[in-house]
Amino acid sequence: MSASFSSILYCVLLYTILYLLDSMAKKYYHVSYSRLLRYTGIELGPLQIKWFTERFNRVLLKFGRSCPRTLSVWFQLGAILASLLIPVAIYILINNLIREIGIFGNSQVDKRDQLVIQPVLPGINIPNSELGYYFFSLLLCSVYHELGHAVSAVSENIRVLGFGVIILFLIPAAYVDLPTDQLKTKSNLQKLRVFSAGVWHNIILAAFSYLILQASPELLSPLYSHGLSPCVVYVTPNSSVTGPTGLKPGDVITHMQNLPIINKTDFRSHILSSIQNPPQGICTNKKKIEELVSSREPDCCDLYSESSKSLCFQIFDHGVPLSSRCLPARDLIKESRDDMMCQSKESTCLGSLVCAVPVFSTNFTKFIQIKRGNDKEFLYVGNPALIYTSVQISDFCPRYSMLPPLLPEIMMKMLSYVMSFSAALALLNVIPSLLLDGQHMIIVLLEMLMVGRSKIYRKHFQVILTILGTFLVVVNIGIGFYRVIVSGSSNILFT
């Protein structure tokens, strides 16, 4: 948490410096600085940076009027789907609110239930290492959302006044400036297409990201293998797993504790199992143990030696303790059964084989064997949790040494963020709440649906739905913030 607050503090300090420099430039270089700001479209404020431009107006105009019929059909389909999504989104928020109230009111409720909506706080429930993914994916989703409004407006012969991006502390958001007077002159169907275009684009972007995620093994198969064994893509420098025979990027992990590893989920579960379970031993021949111990220090077990070459092993014969021996770990493994592991109380060694269980001075120290497909076995003595925190594993292994091993993981994580943020923006913006697209959509829909005698109740329905939508959005987000800050929840949007 201290690192998180440090990052927030650095951002506040950066904004403060920028604001002071901006104030000084306006005071001492008012004319030239104002001219520069007008040219670039940049505007600085307390904890915010704003950028606005008209440079894309001509491009948007050309594209929006190049194929008006196609765009009309495209945004008409989006208007239908976005309108149908309104009751679904309201139901999701109500259901989420009921579940949250149940969790607060009943301690017996399973709090591991996944949340539908969870505010994202950089540095708190998003690690600092993923701030780049957070920022650029949210910016992309917001820009694509506003491009939907802009292109739809141009296709309906509505002039776009400009396009901009604003960064409120660490939250980037795009916006498009449309003339309200031109919008009012359009038909209800045309207005609905414009208002729902942003939500429609977010739905498309989320669906596209999901499809790419699912198809990534096939798309990357010419360059990266997938589904065979995971490989190491990053190792923390100078960590406990580095060294001459340590783990390194490109290592293919095939087994851990003689258990096969097919993907990175297996790797994580085996690490967790090693942390939670008692130390596992090695099935080997008793004669081999005596041969290996003949030239070793006899008192290493009394000192609980944990050297890189020799370890203290407690020997068990079908659960019966025999003696303690100081043995070279790597030589012992060479003489053992590759397919068998054992424990002191429940030995699974067959026949005349005995179980050699490593003995350490602390309970969290374990002896871990990791087999690699491209190198000799990696032996680790220490806390297995350090392996998990020091090594990044990927299900994608490069077929050629020149390929960056981290590229598929970066792509997958970015797509996951884009899918989550885009789906969340679609869900929230379709709610008939103040300051959201749903507020304008519900007005148009009520004008289209409530005609004749029911027209007199239109305004009442609009107010009721807007109050309900605003209440649901504010309360859901408020509870989400409470769970993140107070309860320490680590979920993100749509996890």
C-alpha positions, 0 to 999 in steps of 0.5 A: 500500500505504501508503494501505491500512496507513493505513486499517487503522491508523485502524480500530485507533485507532478500536477502541482509543478505543472500548474505552478509552471503554467501560472508563472508562464501566464504571468510572465509570458502571457502573450506568447504562452497564450498563443502557444496554448491556443495553437496546441489546444492544451489547457492545464488546471488543478489535477487535470490536463485538457486537450481540444482540437478541430484538426480531425473535423475534416477527416470525420466529415469525409468519412461520415459522408463517404457511405451514409447508407451503410453507416445509417444501417450500422448505427441503426443496428447499434441503436436497437441493441443499445436500447435493448441493453437498457433493461438488462443493465438496470437489472444487473445494477439492481441485482448487484446492489441486492447482493452487496447489501446482503454481503454487508448485512450477513457475514455468512454470505460468501464474499468471494462472489465476483462483483459485476461493478467494481471501481478501479483505483490505480495503485490500490486495486490495480498494481503500479506495474499495470498502470500503463495498461490501465491508462492506455486501454481506458483512453482507447475505449473512451476515444472509440466511444466518442468516435462513435458519436462523432461519425454517427453525427456526421452521417446525420449531417450534424456538424462536429465542432471538435474533439478532445481528451481530458485527464482528470488526475489518473483518469483519461476521458475523451469527448466530442463537441456537437451543436445542440441546436442541430441535434434538436432539429433531427428526428427521434430515430436520428437522435437515437442513433447519435446518442447510442453510437458510443455504447454501440462502439464499446459493445463492438470493441469489447466483443472484438477484444474477446474474440481476439483473446480466444483466437490468440493461440491460433493467431500466434501459432506461427510464432509462439507455441501454446498449450504444451508447457509454459515458459519463463518470460521474465525473472526479477534480477538478483532474486533468489531464483537467479544464478548460474543454474537458475531460472531465465527467460526462455526456460520451458517448465515441464514438471514441478515436484515430478508433477506435469505442468501444462499451463501457468495455472498448473504452475501457480497451483503447484506453488500454492500446494508446496506452500500449504503442504508438508515437505515432499521427499524423494524415493530412492535406494538405501544403498545409494544413500550410504554411497552418497553420505560416505564422503560428506560432513557427518554433522550437517544435519545437526546444523541444519545445513542448507548449502547449495550442494548438500541438504539434511534428509530424514530417511523413512522406510514406509513411514518409519524414521530411520536416520538423518543424512547429509546428502548432495541434493542433485546427486540424490535426485539422479539416483531417485525414481523420477515418477515418485514423490513421498512424505514422511507419514504416508510414504508411497515408495515401492518395494525396497525404496526409502523416502528421503525428506529434506529437513529445514530449520523453518516451516516455510522453507521447502525443497522444490524441483523444477524440470526444464525442457531446455536445460537441466533441473532447477533445484530451489531451497527457500520459500516457494512464494518467492518463486511466484513473485520473482518469475513471470510465466506465460502459456506462449513460448517463442518458437524462435529466439529472436522473438520477444517472450513477453509480447503475447502476455502484453497483448493478452493483458492489454486485450483483457483491459480493453474488453473489461473497460469497454464492456463496463463503459457500455453497461454504465453509459446505457443506464438512464442516469444524469451525465450519461448517454442513457439519459438522452436515449431514454428521452428519445425512446419515451417520445417514440413509444409513448404517443397518444393518450400516454403522452401526458405521462411521458415526463413522469416516466422520464423523471422516475427512470432518470432518478432510478438510474442515477441512484443505481449508478451512484450507490453501486459505485459508492459501495464499490469504492467502500469495498476497495478502500475499506475492505481491500477488495482486489477485483476489477471491472468484470473480473 
